[in-house]
Amino acid sequence: VLRRAGGNPLFLEETARALLRLWEEADARGAPLPDGVVETVVPESLRGIIQARIDTLDERARLTLQCGAVIGPQFTLGVLQLFEIIREGLLDRLYMLRGLQFLRSRPTAEDLEFIFYHGLTQEVAYQSLLDAHRRELHGLIGRQLERKFGEVGTLEVNAAVLAFHYLRSDLRDKALEWTVASARHAAHLFANDEAIDLYEQALKVAKEDLPPTDANRRTLADVLRARGRLLRLTGRLDEADESFEALMSVAQSVDDAGLVADALAETGMNLYQRGRYVESDDALQRAAATYAQINDSPGVAMAFNSIGMNALARGELDAAVGWFDRAAEEDIEAERPAIAADIYNNRGLVLWHQRQYAKALENIRRAQGIWQRLHNRFGLCATTLNVGLLEEELGHAQQALEHYHHALEHARKLFYREAEAIILVNIGNALRRVGNLLAATEANQRAVELAEHLARKDIAATATENLGLDALAAGRAEHALEHFVRGLEIVGLAGPTGPTRLGNPTDLAPAPERAASLLLGRARALVALGQPTEARESCAQAAQILDRTPMAALDAMRAMVEGLVASASGDSAGAVACFQRAADVAQRAANPWDELEALLAWLGHCERVGDAGGARQIQSQVHRLRERLQISHPRKSEGEPLME
C-alpha cells in the first residue's frame, strides 16, 4: 500500500478505506482477505479508487452524491432539496454518505452545509454522470435557483451562480442571459478581467448556439459594445478595435442606425486613446450626425464631448470649449447623468488650461457631485485627480499630493491602469516641485512603464519629459537631454539622426503642446551643457509650434528658456527682459510654480554676471515665494540640484 501510494496521503487514505471495506465484507463471510488483494482488487489510480467506492453505493445514494457534485464542492441541504428526484429521504442518505466519508457537514446560521471530503471526490462523482444527464441536472438546478433567488430579490448578486449552471445546460438562451448579467455585475464591482472573460463566454454562446435572429444579433451587439469598452478601459486597444469592428458588422446586418452610431463613436474614442485625433474626429463627427438623425440627444452629447477632448489634446482650447458647450446644450443631466458629469469635468479641464481656475473648479466640483450620487469610482478617480491639478497650479502642492494619492487609490482598486499612469505623472511633477527628486523619478519611471504597456504615447511623452526635468533639477544635464530627446521621438519630432537634428515641427499633427514643451526642455539641457547655439535652435523650433498654435500654459516657460539662451550667449539685457516677462506672465496667470522657475533662472543669471544688487532683490522675491509654496529644500538657482 505504501509503495503504490507513492507518498500521496489521499491515495493512501482511499486505499485504506477500500481495503477496510473488503476486509469487512470478507469478515462477514467468515473468510480472510485473499492473497495479493492490493495488486488484484484495489485500482492503481486514485480516481479509480474513488470511482470504485462510488460504484458500491445504491442508486439513490449515488444520485444524491452526483446531484451534490453538480452544485459544486459544497452545498446546503436547502439547495440540494431543489432536486425533486432525490428529495425523499434525502437527509438520511446525506448522513450515510457522511458516515462513509464522502462528505463532511457543518451547521450554519441558516442551513446545514455539506462539503465533499476531497475535491477529487466531487470531480469523480461529477464525471460519473453521462453528459446528457449532467446538462439536464444543471438546467434543472438553474431554473430552481432562478425561481428561489427571484423570490428573495437576490437575482443580481447570484447572476454568476445562474450563469455557471446554465452554461453547462442545454438552455442556451438562459446561458446567454445570465452570463451577460454576471458580466455586468462583475464590471459594476470593477472586476474588469472577470467581466471581460464572461463577455467572451457570452459571445461564444451568442455566435455558436443561438439562431441568428434580429433579437439575438442585438444582444450580440450589446455584448460586443460592453466588452470593447472594458478592453479599452484596461488598455487592450487592439482587442477593443476588433470588438467595435464586429459591432459595426452586426449593426449593419440589422440595419440599426443607433448601433451604427455607437460603433462609430466607440471607434472614435479608441482612436483618441491612440493619439490619432484627426481620424478620431472623423469617426465622431459621423457618429454625431447619425445620432442627430434619430434624435438621440445623449448620443450627440457624447460625440461632441469626445470631439472636444480631441481639440483639447491638440491644444485647441477655444475649439474644445465650443464642443463642450455644445454637448452641455443637449441638456441630458437628468437622462444620462454620467455623460453630463464627463462634459462638466472636461470643460473644467479646458478652463484650467485657460487659467480660469474658479470656473474650472466649479465645473469639476459639479462633475464630482454627480459621480458621488452615482457611486461611480471611475468618475471620482478622474475628478479627484483634476481637483489635485487645480490645487497644484494654485501653489498648494501638499494638498495636491493628497488628492493625487486618493485618486491613485481609486485607480488601483479599479485596476484602471491608464488613470494610474496619468496620476503617477502628476505625482512625479508635484514631488519634483517640492524637492523630493528620488520619489519623483520613481513615480515617473513607473508611469513610463505603464504608458508603454498601454500604448499611450501621450502619457509616455509627458512622463519622459518629467524624467528630464527631474534630471535637470538634480544637475544631471546629459541625462536630462537624453530624456527630452526620447520624449521628442515618442511624439514623432526626433529620429535616429541624433539629438541635434530634429524633424520639421510644422509637420507635427497631434500633441503640439507636449512637443513644444519637450523642445524647451531640450534647450534648457543644452544651455546647462554649454551649447547655446543648439539651444537657440531648439527654442526656435518650439516657437514655430507655439506661434502656429498659441498655448498660454507655455508662455512663461518659453520666455524663461529664451532668457537662459540669451544669458548663455552673453546677451545680459535680453536675458533680463525675458526673465522679467516670464515672471510677469506667470504672476498674471496666478501660477506660482512658473513664477518661481523664472525667478530662479533670473537669480542664476545675476550671480553669473556679478549683479549683486539684482541678485539680492530677486532672492527676496524667491524667499517670499518659497514660503508661500512651503518648499523646505529648494535649489538656489537654475541648474543647482534640489537634493543635497
MARFIZA-384291 format. One line per 5 residues: number of its first residue (from 1); their letters; for each residue x, z, y of C-alpha. Coordinates in nm, 3 decimals. Each point is the difference from the previous one (the first is absolute). Layout:
N
NUM	a	X Z Y  ...;
//
This chain:
644
1	vlrra	0.000 0.000 0.000  0.279 0.090 0.242  0.186 -0.319 -0.078  -0.306 -0.222 0.056  -0.100 0.187 0.317;
6	ggnpl	0.333 -0.104 0.155  -0.013 0.281 0.254  -0.351 -0.088 0.123  -0.198 0.327 0.015  -0.338 -0.177 0.015;
11	fleet	0.084 -0.201 -0.314  0.112 0.321 -0.172  -0.321 0.178 0.103  -0.230 -0.280 -0.118  0.193 -0.039 -0.326;
16	arall	-0.034 0.371 -0.065  -0.375 -0.022 0.063  -0.033 -0.293 -0.238  0.193 0.187 -0.270  -0.208 0.313 0.053;
21	rlwee	-0.319 -0.202 -0.048  0.135 -0.157 -0.321  0.113 0.340 -0.122  -0.343 0.154 0.063  -0.168 -0.289 -0.183;
26	adarg	0.239 0.035 -0.295  -0.045 0.377 -0.007  -0.379 -0.040 -0.009  0.046 -0.212 -0.313  0.238 0.257 -0.147;
31	aplpd	0.287 -0.252 0.003  0.341 0.002 0.165  0.114 -0.250 0.264  0.133 -0.312 -0.174  0.375 -0.065 0.008;
36	gvvet	0.114 -0.226 0.285  -0.319 0.062 0.194  0.174 -0.046 0.335  0.143 -0.338 -0.096  -0.310 -0.131 -0.176;
41	vvpes	-0.298 0.151 0.186  0.099 0.088 0.356  0.019 -0.312 0.232  0.340 -0.077 0.150  -0.122 -0.044 0.359;
46	lrgii	-0.150 0.262 0.224  -0.294 -0.228 0.079  -0.055 -0.046 -0.369  -0.011 0.375 -0.057  -0.255 0.052 0.278;
51	qarid	-0.210 -0.295 -0.119  0.003 0.137 -0.353  -0.128 0.334 0.130  -0.276 -0.173 0.198  -0.099 -0.201 -0.309;
56	tlder	-0.071 0.323 -0.190  -0.275 0.095 0.249  -0.364 -0.072 -0.076  -0.160 -0.284 0.195  -0.174 0.219 0.262;
61	arltl	0.312 0.209 0.070  0.215 -0.316 0.024  -0.246 -0.163 0.244  -0.003 0.319 0.209  0.379 -0.011 0.023;
66	qcgav	-0.009 -0.372 0.086  -0.262 0.048 0.274  0.217 0.273 0.149  0.297 -0.238 -0.011  -0.202 -0.262 0.191;
71	igpqf	-0.053 0.251 0.283  0.370 0.090 0.017  0.264 0.258 -0.091  -0.242 0.276 0.100  -0.375 0.022 0.040;
76	tlgvl	-0.277 0.250 0.056  -0.285 0.077 -0.235  -0.246 -0.113 0.267  0.156 -0.348 0.027  0.037 -0.044 -0.377;
81	qlfei	-0.369 0.085 -0.042  -0.080 -0.315 0.195  0.068 -0.188 -0.326  -0.343 0.033 -0.164  0.134 -0.123 -0.335;
86	iregl	0.202 0.321 -0.050  -0.208 0.250 0.197  -0.160 0.173 -0.300  0.223 0.279 -0.135  0.272 -0.095 0.247;
91	ldrly	0.136 0.345 0.084  0.041 0.096 -0.367  0.199 -0.318 -0.067  0.218 0.062 0.304  0.082 0.350 -0.122;
96	mlrgl	0.078 -0.146 -0.341  0.236 -0.255 0.159  0.159 0.283 0.193  0.052 0.193 -0.321  0.174 -0.303 -0.150;
101	qflrs	0.220 -0.008 0.312  -0.111 -0.342 0.120  -0.127 0.167 0.317  0.054 0.308 0.211  -0.266 0.155 0.222;
106	rptae	-0.012 0.200 0.318  -0.296 0.126 0.199  -0.039 -0.106 0.364  -0.228 0.136 0.271  -0.259 -0.271 -0.068;
111	dlefi	0.052 -0.122 -0.356  0.202 0.017 -0.322  0.298 -0.235 0.006  0.171 -0.152 -0.303  0.353 -0.145 -0.002;
116	fyhgl	0.159 -0.213 -0.269  0.266 0.201 -0.174  0.250 -0.280 0.066  -0.027 -0.309 0.216  0.088 -0.211 -0.303;
121	tqeva	-0.298 0.145 -0.187  -0.232 -0.131 0.269  0.174 -0.339 -0.005  -0.028 -0.035 -0.379  -0.365 0.105 0.000;
126	yqsll	-0.071 -0.254 0.275  0.184 -0.281 -0.180  -0.188 0.074 -0.322  -0.314 -0.144 0.160  -0.074 -0.370 -0.035;
131	dahrr	0.036 -0.189 0.330  -0.371 -0.076 0.024  -0.092 0.361 -0.070  0.248 0.123 0.265  -0.150 -0.232 0.262;
136	elhgl	-0.350 0.111 -0.095  0.090 0.369 0.033  0.174 -0.054 0.338  -0.307 -0.181 0.131  -0.228 0.274 -0.132;
141	igrql	0.197 0.287 0.158  0.041 -0.203 0.321  -0.377 -0.038 0.043  -0.065 0.364 -0.085  0.268 0.123 0.242;
146	erkfg	-0.126 -0.230 0.276  -0.348 0.148 -0.039  0.138 0.354 -0.007  0.227 -0.046 0.306  -0.284 -0.167 0.187;
151	evgtl	-0.227 0.298 -0.059  0.252 0.241 0.155  0.120 -0.236 0.276  0.361 -0.037 -0.119  0.014 -0.372 -0.077;
156	evnaa	0.264 -0.081 0.262  0.250 0.266 -0.104  -0.048 -0.093 -0.366  0.030 -0.375 0.053  0.335 -0.006 -0.183;
161	vlafh	-0.157 0.161 -0.310  -0.278 -0.259 -0.006  0.248 -0.285 0.057  0.213 0.129 -0.289  -0.289 -0.018 -0.247;
166	ylrsd	-0.166 -0.319 0.124  0.332 -0.188 0.000  0.024 0.080 -0.372  -0.358 -0.104 -0.071  -0.190 -0.327 -0.022;
171	lrdka	-0.186 0.080 0.325  0.216 -0.221 0.223  -0.228 0.010 0.306  0.019 0.380 -0.009  0.375 -0.022 -0.051;
176	lewtv	0.035 -0.204 0.320  -0.237 0.221 0.199  0.171 0.328 -0.081  0.357 -0.129 0.006  -0.060 -0.120 0.357;
181	asarh	-0.163 0.334 0.086  0.297 0.184 -0.149  0.244 -0.216 0.198  -0.186 0.075 0.324  0.003 0.371 -0.074;
186	aahlf	0.375 -0.011 -0.072  0.060 -0.185 0.327  -0.211 0.258 0.184  0.232 0.268 -0.141  0.302 -0.215 0.109;
191	andea	0.109 -0.053 -0.362  0.081 -0.359 0.096  0.204 -0.104 -0.304  -0.270 0.130 -0.234  -0.267 -0.181 0.204;
196	idlye	0.195 -0.328 -0.019  0.031 0.034 -0.380  -0.375 0.062 -0.029  -0.080 -0.302 0.218  0.221 -0.212 -0.225;
201	qalkv	-0.196 0.120 -0.304  -0.321 -0.085 0.183  0.133 -0.350 0.076  0.074 -0.052 -0.368  -0.355 0.098 -0.095;
206	akedl	-0.155 -0.216 0.274  0.205 -0.307 -0.089  0.003 0.019 -0.379  -0.313 0.184 -0.112  -0.283 -0.087 0.239;
211	pptda	-0.181 -0.331 0.063  0.098 -0.177 0.326  -0.327 0.065 0.183  -0.007 0.018 0.380  -0.066 0.375 -0.017;
216	nrrtl	0.302 0.055 -0.224  0.217 -0.221 0.222  -0.094 0.207 0.305  0.095 0.314 -0.188  0.328 -0.170 -0.090;
221	advlr	0.052 -0.078 0.371  -0.056 0.366 0.092  0.260 0.105 -0.257  0.254 -0.258 0.118  -0.041 0.106 0.363;
226	argrl	0.031 0.372 -0.075  0.299 -0.054 -0.227  0.174 -0.221 0.257  -0.044 0.257 0.277  0.153 0.275 -0.215;
231	lrltg	0.289 -0.226 -0.097  0.066 -0.072 0.367  -0.023 0.368 0.080  0.265 0.080 -0.262  0.233 -0.281 0.115;
236	rldea	-0.062 -0.239 -0.292  -0.066 -0.298 0.227  0.064 -0.279 -0.253  -0.261 0.144 -0.236  -0.236 0.054 0.292;
241	desfe	0.038 -0.370 0.093  -0.098 -0.097 -0.355  -0.307 0.224 0.017  -0.116 -0.150 0.332  0.062 -0.357 -0.122;
246	almsv	-0.220 0.077 -0.300  -0.258 0.151 0.239  -0.011 -0.325 0.198  -0.049 -0.199 -0.320  -0.293 0.220 -0.106;
251	aqsvd	-0.150 -0.009 0.354  0.003 -0.378 0.001  -0.147 -0.018 -0.353  -0.308 0.200 0.110  -0.012 -0.166 0.344;
256	daglv	-0.002 0.334 0.183  0.115 -0.025 0.364  0.043 0.377 0.028  0.236 0.011 -0.297  0.192 -0.300 0.137;
261	adala	0.044 0.186 0.330  0.113 0.311 -0.188  0.262 -0.201 -0.188  0.128 -0.154 0.325  0.012 0.338 0.175;
266	etgmn	0.183 0.171 -0.285  0.249 -0.287 -0.023  0.056 0.026 0.376  0.074 0.371 -0.029  0.245 -0.065 -0.282;
271	lyqrg	0.179 -0.258 0.217  0.016 0.257 0.280  0.171 0.244 -0.237  0.261 -0.267 -0.072  0.062 -0.062 0.371;
276	ryves	-0.144 -0.355 -0.017  -0.212 0.046 0.310  -0.082 -0.362 0.082  -0.136 -0.068 -0.350  -0.179 0.334 0.010;
281	ddalq	-0.170 -0.091 0.328  -0.122 -0.329 -0.148  -0.158 0.169 -0.304  -0.157 0.275 0.213  -0.141 -0.242 0.258;
286	raaat	-0.168 -0.194 -0.281  -0.130 0.326 -0.146  -0.142 0.109 0.338  -0.176 -0.335 0.046  -0.153 0.021 -0.348;
291	yaqin	-0.116 0.359 0.054  -0.157 -0.104 0.331  -0.195 -0.279 -0.173  -0.167 0.254 -0.229  -0.047 0.262 0.277;
296	dspgv	0.236 0.250 -0.165  0.106 0.212 0.301  0.222 0.241 -0.198  0.181 -0.297 -0.150  0.055 -0.155 0.342;
301	amafn	0.127 0.332 0.137  0.239 0.043 -0.294  0.142 -0.350 0.046  0.042 0.043 0.378  0.169 0.334 -0.059;
306	sigmn	0.251 -0.159 -0.238  0.069 -0.287 0.243  0.072 0.265 0.261  0.254 0.159 -0.236  0.174 -0.336 -0.029;
311	alarg	0.018 -0.027 0.379  0.137 0.354 0.023  0.267 -0.076 -0.260  0.108 -0.303 0.208  0.020 0.215 0.313;
316	eldaa	-0.298 -0.175 0.164  -0.154 0.320 0.134  -0.263 -0.147 0.232  -0.123 -0.232 -0.274  -0.012 0.291 -0.245;
321	vgwfd	-0.214 0.209 0.239  -0.232 -0.297 0.040  -0.053 -0.032 -0.375  -0.053 0.374 -0.046  -0.253 0.001 0.285;
326	raaee	-0.185 -0.292 -0.161  -0.003 0.188 -0.329  -0.138 0.313 0.169  -0.275 -0.209 0.167  -0.151 -0.061 -0.344;
331	dieae	-0.121 0.365 0.021  0.036 0.088 -0.368  0.092 0.371 0.013  -0.333 0.114 -0.145  -0.007 -0.271 -0.267;
336	rpaia	0.368 -0.019 -0.095  0.180 0.303 0.148  0.326 -0.067 -0.185  0.045 -0.340 0.166  -0.089 0.151 0.338;
341	adiyn	0.260 0.274 -0.049  0.265 -0.259 -0.081  -0.086 -0.192 0.318  0.027 0.312 0.220  0.330 0.092 -0.161;
346	nrglv	0.146 -0.345 0.052  -0.120 -0.018 0.359  0.171 0.335 0.055  0.325 -0.146 -0.133  -0.010 -0.285 0.252;
351	lwhqr	-0.076 0.237 0.287  0.296 0.208 -0.115  0.225 -0.307 0.019  -0.139 -0.062 0.348  0.091 0.360 0.097;
356	qyaka	-0.364 0.096 0.055  0.043 0.323 -0.192  -0.322 0.181 0.097  -0.219 -0.297 -0.101  0.209 -0.050 -0.313;
361	lenir	-0.048 0.360 -0.107  -0.374 -0.021 0.073  -0.040 -0.299 -0.234  0.215 0.145 -0.276  -0.177 0.337 0.016;
366	raqgi	-0.334 -0.182 -0.026  0.125 -0.177 -0.313  0.131 0.329 -0.139  -0.343 0.160 0.044  -0.167 -0.279 -0.199;
371	wqrlh	0.254 0.032 -0.283  -0.055 0.375 -0.011  -0.376 -0.050 -0.032  0.060 -0.249 -0.279  0.256 0.229 -0.172;
376	nrfgl	0.231 -0.303 -0.011  0.363 0.098 -0.051  0.127 -0.353 0.058  -0.149 -0.004 0.347  0.119 0.352 0.073;
381	cattl	0.350 -0.100 -0.109  0.006 -0.290 0.248  -0.150 0.186 0.294  0.218 0.308 -0.055  0.303 -0.228 0.008;
386	nvgll	-0.120 -0.160 0.322  -0.060 0.334 0.171  0.359 0.081 -0.092  0.115 -0.324 0.163  -0.174 0.092 0.323;
391	eeelg	0.143 0.353 -0.005  0.348 -0.143 -0.046  -0.039 -0.245 0.286  -0.111 0.286 0.222  0.322 0.185 -0.085;
396	haqqa	-0.148 0.249 -0.248  0.236 -0.069 -0.290  -0.067 0.316 -0.202  -0.378 -0.046 0.023  0.048 -0.363 -0.098;
401	lehyh	0.203 0.100 -0.306  -0.275 0.240 -0.106  -0.258 -0.281 0.016  0.235 -0.237 -0.183  0.053 0.248 -0.284;
406	haleh	-0.376 0.059 -0.031  -0.050 -0.376 -0.017  0.280 -0.025 -0.258  -0.174 0.259 -0.218  -0.320 -0.207 0.012;
411	arklf	0.190 -0.319 -0.086  0.181 0.154 -0.297  -0.316 0.158 -0.140  -0.162 -0.342 0.022  0.304 -0.181 -0.147;
416	yreae	-0.028 -0.210 0.319  0.356 -0.137 -0.001  -0.040 -0.231 0.297  -0.115 0.287 0.223  0.277 0.219 -0.139;
421	aiilv	0.261 -0.257 0.106  -0.148 -0.032 0.351  -0.017 0.378 0.044  0.360 0.043 -0.118  0.111 -0.252 0.264;
426	nigna	-0.166 0.209 0.269  0.138 0.325 -0.141  0.347 -0.154 0.005  -0.044 -0.109 0.360  -0.118 0.344 0.113;
431	lrrvg	0.275 0.182 -0.190  0.265 -0.216 0.165  -0.143 0.076 0.340  0.026 0.375 -0.057  0.353 -0.030 -0.138;
436	nllaa	-0.052 0.040 -0.377  0.189 -0.313 -0.102  0.052 0.084 -0.365  -0.372 0.049 -0.067  -0.081 -0.303 0.218;
441	teanq	0.228 -0.224 -0.204  -0.145 0.127 -0.328  -0.356 -0.071 0.120  0.090 -0.350 0.118  0.187 -0.086 -0.320;
446	ravel	-0.301 0.106 -0.206  -0.224 -0.209 0.226  0.220 -0.307 -0.057  -0.018 0.050 -0.378  -0.379 0.029 0.004;
451	aehla	-0.042 -0.295 0.236  0.217 -0.225 -0.216  -0.197 0.104 -0.309  -0.325 -0.082 0.183  0.140 -0.327 0.143;
456	rkdia	-0.083 0.125 0.351  0.264 -0.169 0.215  -0.141 0.143 0.323  0.043 0.359 -0.121  0.340 -0.078 -0.152;
461	atate	0.120 -0.151 0.330  -0.116 0.303 0.201  0.160 0.249 -0.239  0.323 -0.203 -0.003  0.006 0.002 0.380;
466	nlgld	-0.043 0.377 -0.010  0.301 0.027 -0.232  0.198 -0.194 0.259  -0.111 0.239 0.274  0.091 0.295 -0.224;
471	alaag	0.348 -0.143 -0.047  0.038 -0.060 0.375  -0.102 0.358 0.073  0.261 0.118 -0.250  0.272 -0.210 0.168;
476	raeha	0.027 -0.248 -0.292  -0.033 -0.326 0.190  0.123 -0.225 -0.283  -0.263 0.137 -0.237  -0.259 -0.034 0.274;
481	lehfv	0.087 -0.366 0.048  -0.043 -0.064 -0.374  -0.348 0.152 0.006  -0.111 -0.195 0.307  0.121 -0.329 -0.150;
486	rglei	-0.174 0.084 -0.328  -0.321 0.065 0.195  0.034 -0.337 0.172  0.040 -0.164 -0.340  -0.323 0.166 -0.115;
491	vglag	-0.198 -0.141 0.295  0.162 -0.341 -0.048  0.225 -0.003 0.307  0.340 0.024 -0.170  0.151 -0.161 -0.305;
496	ptgpt	0.313 -0.009 -0.210  0.208 -0.140 0.287  0.093 0.350 0.113  -0.101 0.254 0.262  0.107 -0.198 0.307;
501	rlgnp	-0.179 -0.325 -0.088  -0.375 0.040 0.024  -0.286 -0.244 -0.035  -0.205 -0.126 0.291  -0.244 0.275 0.108;
506	tdlap	-0.244 -0.259 0.135  -0.068 -0.094 -0.363  -0.115 0.353 -0.077  -0.366 0.027 -0.103  -0.098 0.349 -0.118;
511	apera	0.150 0.335 0.107  0.137 -0.100 0.343  0.007 0.360 0.123  0.204 0.111 -0.301  0.239 -0.294 0.037;
516	aslll	0.056 0.070 0.371  0.054 0.371 -0.069  0.254 -0.080 -0.273  0.186 -0.237 0.230  0.022 0.272 0.265;
521	grara	0.121 0.245 -0.262  0.263 -0.249 -0.112  0.114 -0.034 0.363  0.041 0.379 0.024  0.215 0.003 -0.313;
526	lvalg	0.215 -0.287 0.131  0.055 0.183 0.330  0.111 0.309 -0.194  0.243 -0.223 -0.195  0.146 -0.143 0.322;
531	qptea	-0.155 -0.346 -0.030  -0.194 -0.046 0.327  -0.008 -0.381 -0.018  -0.174 0.001 -0.338  -0.225 0.282 0.125;
536	resca	-0.105 -0.212 0.299  -0.090 -0.284 -0.237  -0.219 0.234 -0.204  -0.170 0.124 0.320  -0.067 -0.357 0.107;
541	qaaqi	-0.167 -0.079 -0.332  -0.218 0.311 0.032  -0.089 -0.112 0.355  -0.118 -0.339 -0.129  -0.249 0.176 -0.227;
546	ldrtp	-0.110 0.255 0.259  -0.039 -0.258 0.278  -0.223 -0.207 -0.227  -0.196 0.298 -0.140  0.013 0.289 0.249;
551	maald	0.002 0.340 -0.170  -0.023 0.302 0.229  0.124 0.230 -0.277  0.346 -0.163 0.017  0.039 -0.028 0.379;
556	amram	0.197 0.324 0.038  0.221 -0.069 -0.302  0.075 -0.353 0.123  0.109 0.126 0.343  0.212 0.276 -0.154;
561	veglv	0.182 -0.237 -0.239  0.061 -0.249 0.281  0.152 0.291 0.191  0.230 0.084 -0.294  0.116 -0.363 -0.016;
566	asasg	0.061 -0.007 0.377  0.195 0.326 -0.019  0.215 -0.128 -0.288  0.066 -0.321 0.199  0.120 0.190 0.308;
571	dsaga	-0.312 -0.061 0.213  -0.057 0.357 0.117  -0.260 -0.081 0.266  -0.197 -0.215 -0.242  0.016 0.273 -0.264;
576	vacfq	-0.131 0.267 0.236  -0.284 -0.227 0.111  -0.100 -0.062 -0.361  0.015 0.370 -0.095  -0.207 0.091 0.307;
581	raadv	-0.258 -0.264 -0.092  -0.011 0.120 -0.361  -0.057 0.362 0.104  -0.269 -0.100 0.252  -0.185 -0.217 -0.254;
586	aqraa	0.007 0.278 -0.259  -0.118 0.257 0.251  -0.291 -0.220 0.116  -0.095 -0.055 -0.364  0.011 0.377 -0.061;
591	npwde	0.254 -0.057 -0.279  0.253 0.287 0.018  0.200 -0.125 -0.299  0.079 -0.335 0.162  0.071 0.181 0.325;
596	leall	0.250 0.228 -0.177  0.170 -0.299 -0.164  0.036 -0.169 0.339  0.137 0.315 0.165  0.251 0.058 -0.282;
601	awlgh	0.123 -0.358 0.032  0.026 0.042 0.377  0.187 0.329 -0.043  0.247 -0.165 -0.237  0.064 -0.274 0.255;
606	cervg	0.061 0.254 0.281  0.251 0.186 -0.218  0.183 -0.321 -0.094  0.040 -0.117 0.361  0.087 0.348 0.130;
611	dagga	-0.314 0.048 0.213  -0.007 0.381 -0.017  -0.273 0.036 0.262  -0.226 -0.248 -0.175  0.069 0.166 -0.334;
616	rqiqs	-0.103 0.344 0.133  -0.321 -0.141 0.142  -0.092 -0.179 -0.324  0.105 0.300 -0.210  -0.250 0.214 0.192;
621	qvhrl	-0.282 -0.244 -0.083  0.111 -0.018 -0.364  -0.002 0.380 -0.024  -0.356 0.025 0.134  -0.119 -0.270 -0.238;
626	rerlq	0.171 0.163 -0.299  -0.176 0.327 0.076  -0.333 -0.179 0.020  0.061 -0.173 -0.333  0.137 0.318 -0.160;
631	ishpr	0.311 -0.173 -0.136  0.246 0.264 -0.119  0.310 -0.210 -0.085  -0.004 -0.318 0.208  0.287 -0.236 0.058;
636	ksege	0.142 -0.006 0.352  0.003 -0.374 0.051  -0.051 -0.338 -0.169  0.231 -0.038 -0.299  0.074 0.369 -0.057;
641	plme	-0.127 0.133 -0.337  -0.301 0.231 -0.002  0.145 0.199 -0.291  0.306 0.219 0.036;
//
